[in-house]
Amino acid sequence: MTATTATSVRSPLRALLTDTRVLRLFGASMVARLPLGATGIVLILHVRALTGSYAAGGLAAGVNSLAFGATAPALGRLVDRRGQTGVLLAGALVAAAALLALALLPPAAPLAAVLALCALAGAAVPPLGSCLRVLWTEILPDADRVHAAYAFESVALEFTYVLGPLVVAGAIATHSPPAALVTCAVLLLAGTAAFASTAESRAARPSTAERSRGGALRSPAVRALLLSFAFVALTFGVVEVATAAFAEAAGRRGAAGPLLGAWGVGSMIGGLWAARGGVPADPPRRLALLYGVLAAGYVPLLLPTGVLAMVPLMALAGVAIGPSIATAYGILGRHAPDGTATEAFAWAGTAFGGGLAAGAALGGALVDGHGASAGFALAAAGAAAAAAVVALRRRALTG
């Protein structure tokens, strides 16, 4: 074994971060995905300014999110059939144009036109995350480095979902929602163009495998993973609502943001730990265990405590998120039927979106009636359900 190979085996993360192809693809995709964490709040603020109604703003953000989740698998399927470049650029152009049109709407614009543009802006978002994950399996030389890439991506996405709202929504939208929409459009278009122009993305060829009905969903392993993703995402939606309710009940409404930030920091720490290690010997068993740890991490949040004591508890509750997502993506990539890899990863995004929406709705109703602790209990139950799905379907996930 050469010294270089030994170093790669000992530290997949170090090998990953010294690969210029990886850094180029990561950087471009993160620029393009930076607006995703901010678009919802920007739409709420912009439509509120146009209509005078927060209800209309929430409806606009919801329509945008639902359209994104509904079309992602179809766009992923199109990438599998046609290649990345054309689909990514066309989607970015349409989505950016819709955002710019929203920014130019006059205050008297009918709500139907606003919602139509919000739907178009969400439906056309290019499946960059799915394309990136497929490229890892093509350009990285071993499974350990692919696993590290999945884990590191989970860390990077935490940054984008913090930085996006902070810069785009906080610093720009507060003063000018239309300017924030323009910023989102520019970032999406520039990042996508940079990603699609890389040699690695341009070299991705359409699959020649014969497709059968059902696409990626014909795989029992893919279906089981998507169900587990939905349960895990449900916990995310519930925790966001329950944390806000906890902070308000404690008389520190402004503490919700820092508490959720601590939760994200915990996920980043876990993701970095996962990126330093290799692929587990038994990925389904590891995934069931990580989901179990996630469930256990939510239990201490039910205990009566103050805001300061809640900070480390939130961080601990997030530690299993990054490693579990990295492990699940690895299993998903191996079990996607030939010619459906991009579609399979896109379905993962749809499952996450559906779970988040369900968690927010169920969590809101539960918290209103029974308080924040009831919401955290539901989050623990959701993660336990995800662990049960993986444990019960372990044979399919291992095969």
Disulfide bonds with the S-S distance in Angstrom:
none
